[in-house]
Amino acid sequence: MSDYISILSVILFAVLLVATFLLSSAMNRKEKDVHEIIEGMTLDAIFIAIILLMTFVPNLGFIAVTPFVSFTLMHLPVLLGAALGGWKKGLMLGFVFGLASYMQALSSAGFNALFAYPWVAIPPRMLFGLAAGLVFSLIGKISQRKAIGLYYGVACAGLTMLHTGLVFLDLFVFYPDTIIGLFSSTSPVATGTALTFTIIILLGMAGEMALAAVLIPTLYSVANAVLPSARRKKKARSH
C-alpha cells in the first residue's frame, strides 16, 4: 500500500511540475520582448531546480534540528524570485515550495508529517509567494533606489515571519487540537515540552529572518547587475 501511495505521489508531483512550467510559459508570453521571454523561462527553470535540489538533498532545504522538527531555507529562492519577477513569479514559486514541502513530508515523522497533505503544505506557501511579490513591487514603486537594499532586507525579515505565521495558521485550521497541545497545556511536564517547542520555533524563525534579510538584497543586487532585462530597464529609465 505504501509503495502504491509513493508511486501516485511521484505521478502527482510530475503532473503538477509540468503544469507549473506551462503556467510559467503562459505568463512569460505576455512579455513583448522575445529575449525577456527566454530569460524569464530560464530563471523559472533555475529557481524550480534549486527548490527541488534543496528538497531532495538532506539538510539542504529542510534542516533537521530534532528527529521530528525541521527548519527550512526554501523560502529564500521564493523571495528572490518574487523580488525579480513580481507576484506572478512569487505565486508560482510558492506553489513549487508547497509541493516540495508536501513531497518531503511523505517520508517524515513527527511534526513534519503534518504537511503530508497538499491542502496543508501548499496554500500557505502560495500566499507567502504572492505577498512577497506584491510587497517587493510596492517597494520598487515608492522607495529611493539607494535605499532599496535596506527596504528589501526589512521586507524579507517581515515576509519570513509572515510565512511562519501562515504555516501555523494553516496547521491550526486542520489540526487545532494538535497545535494547541504543542503550545499550551495544564500538565507541568507537557508545559515544559510546549515551552521548549515554542523556543525552538522562535529561534528557528529568527535565524530564517536574519538569513533572508542579509542574503536576498545582496543576491537581488547581483542579479540586477547581470540580467540583460534589468540592464535594459535601467538604460530606459536613464534616457
C-alpha positions in Angstrom: 0.0 0.0 0.0 2.8 2.4 0.9 4.5 1.7 -2.5 1.2 2.4 -4.3 0.9 5.8 -2.4 4.5 6.6 -3.3 4.0 6.0 -7.0 0.8 8.1 -7.0 2.7 10.9 -5.2 5.5 10.9 -7.8 3.0 10.9 -10.6 1.1 13.8 -9.0 4.4 15.7 -8.4 5.4 15.2 -12.1 2.0 16.4 -13.4 1.9 19.4 -11.2 5.5 20.3 -12.1 4.6 20.1 -15.8 1.6 22.3 -15.1 3.9 24.8 -13.4 6.1 25.0 -16.4 3.1 25.5 -18.7 1.8 28.3 -16.4 5.2 29.9 -16.4 5.3 29.8 -20.2 1.9 31.3 -20.4 2.9 34.1 -18.1 6.1 34.9 -20.0 4.4 35.0 -23.4 2.7 38.2 -22.2 6.1 39.9 -22.4 6.8 41.8 -25.6 10.5 41.1 -25.9 11.4 37.6 -27.0 14.7 37.9 -25.0 12.7 38.6 -21.9 10.5 35.5 -22.6 13.6 33.3 -22.8 15.2 34.9 -19.8 12.0 34.6 -17.7 11.6 30.9 -18.6 15.3 30.2 -17.9 15.1 31.9 -14.5 11.9 29.9 -13.7 13.7 26.7 -14.6 16.7 27.6 -12.4 14.6 28.6 -9.4 12.5 25.4 -9.7 15.7 23.3 -10.0 17.1 25.0 -6.9 13.9 24.3 -4.9 13.9 20.6 -6.0 17.6 20.3 -5.2 17.0 21.8 -1.7 14.1 19.4 -1.2 15.8 16.1 -2.0 19.3 16.8 -0.7 19.2 16.0 3.0 19.6 19.0 5.3 19.9 21.5 2.5 16.4 22.9 2.2 14.9 21.3 5.3 17.4 21.3 8.2 16.5 18.8 10.9 17.1 20.3 14.4 15.4 17.4 16.1 14.3 14.0 14.8 10.8 15.4 14.4 11.2 19.2 13.6 12.9 20.8 10.7 13.5 24.4 9.6 13.6 25.5 6.0 15.7 27.6 3.7 13.2 27.0 0.9 11.7 30.5 1.4 14.9 32.1 0.1 14.5 31.2 -3.7 10.8 32.1 -3.4 11.8 35.6 -2.0 14.4 36.1 -4.6 12.2 35.0 -7.5 9.4 37.3 -6.2 11.8 40.2 -6.0 13.0 39.7 -9.6 9.7 38.7 -11.2 6.8 40.1 -9.1 3.7 38.5 -7.7 3.2 36.0 -10.6 6.6 34.5 -10.1 6.2 34.6 -6.3 2.9 32.8 -6.6 4.3 30.1 -8.9 7.5 29.5 -6.8 5.4 29.5 -3.7 3.3 26.7 -5.3 6.5 24.7 -6.1 7.7 25.3 -2.5 4.5 24.0 -1.1 4.5 21.0 -3.4 8.1 20.2 -2.4 7.2 20.5 1.3 4.3 18.0 0.7 6.7 15.6 -1.0 9.2 15.9 1.7 6.6 15.3 4.4 5.5 12.0 2.9 8.7 10.4 4.2 8.8 12.4 7.5 7.7 11.7 11.1 6.5 13.7 14.0 5.6 17.4 13.4 6.9 17.4 9.8 4.4 14.6 8.9 1.5 17.1 9.4 2.4 18.6 6.0 1.8 15.3 4.2 -1.4 16.6 2.7 -1.4 19.1 -0.3 -4.1 21.3 1.3 -1.9 21.7 4.3 1.5 22.2 2.7 0.7 24.2 -0.4 -1.7 27.1 0.3 0.4 29.0 3.0 3.4 28.8 0.7 1.4 30.2 -2.3 0.1 33.0 -0.2 3.6 33.7 1.0 5.0 33.9 -2.5 2.1 36.1 -3.6 2.6 38.5 -0.7 6.3 38.7 -1.3 5.8 39.7 -5.0 3.2 42.4 -4.0 5.4 43.8 -1.3 8.5 43.9 -3.5 6.6 45.6 -6.3 5.3 48.2 -3.9 8.8 48.9 -2.6 10.1 49.3 -6.1 7.5 51.9 -6.8 7.8 54.0 -3.6 11.4 53.7 -2.5 14.6 55.5 -3.4 17.0 53.4 -5.4 19.9 54.0 -3.0 17.9 52.6 0.0 16.1 49.8 -1.8 18.5 47.2 -0.3 17.6 48.3 3.2 13.9 48.2 2.4 14.2 44.8 0.8 16.1 43.5 3.9 13.3 44.6 6.3 10.7 43.3 3.9 12.4 39.9 3.7 12.5 39.6 7.5 8.9 40.5 7.8 7.8 38.2 5.0 9.7 35.3 6.6 7.8 36.0 9.8 4.6 36.1 7.8 5.5 32.7 6.2 5.8 31.1 9.7 2.6 32.7 10.8 0.7 31.4 7.7 2.1 27.9 8.1 0.9 27.7 11.8 -2.4 29.3 11.0 -3.0 26.7 8.3 -1.9 23.9 10.7 -4.3 25.3 13.3 -7.2 25.2 10.8 -6.6 21.5 10.1 -5.1 20.2 13.4 -6.4 22.5 16.1 -6.1 20.1 18.9 -2.5 19.1 17.9 -1.3 22.7 17.6 -3.0 23.8 20.9 -1.4 20.9 22.6 2.1 21.8 21.2 2.0 25.3 22.5 -0.1 25.1 25.7 -1.0 22.6 28.4 -2.1 22.4 32.1 0.2 19.5 32.8 3.6 20.5 34.3 5.5 18.1 32.1 3.7 19.0 29.0 4.1 22.7 29.8 7.9 22.3 29.8 7.7 20.5 26.4 5.4 23.2 25.0 7.8 25.9 26.1 10.8 24.1 24.6 8.9 23.6 21.3 8.0 27.3 21.3 11.6 28.4 21.9 12.8 26.2 19.1 10.3 27.6 16.6 11.0 31.2 17.6 14.8 30.7 17.4 14.4 29.0 14.0 12.2 31.8 12.7 14.7 34.4 13.9 17.5 32.6 12.0 15.4 32.3 8.9 14.6 36.1 9.1 18.2 37.1 9.6 19.4 35.0 6.7 16.7 36.3 4.3 17.3 39.9 5.4 21.1 39.7 4.6 21.2 37.3 1.6 18.2 38.3 -0.6 19.0 42.0 -1.0 22.6 41.1 -1.9 21.6 38.4 -4.5 18.9 40.8 -5.8 21.6 43.5 -6.5 23.9 41.0 -8.2 21.0 39.7 -10.3 20.0 43.2 -11.4 23.6 43.9 -12.4 23.9 40.8 -14.6 20.4 40.2 -16.1 20.0 41.7 -19.5 16.4 42.7 -18.9 17.3 44.6 -15.8 20.1 46.4 -17.6 17.7 47.4 -20.4 15.2 48.8 -17.9 17.9 50.8 -16.2 19.0 52.2 -19.5 15.5 53.1 -20.5 15.0 54.9 -17.2 18.2 56.9 -17.7 17.0 58.4 -21.0 
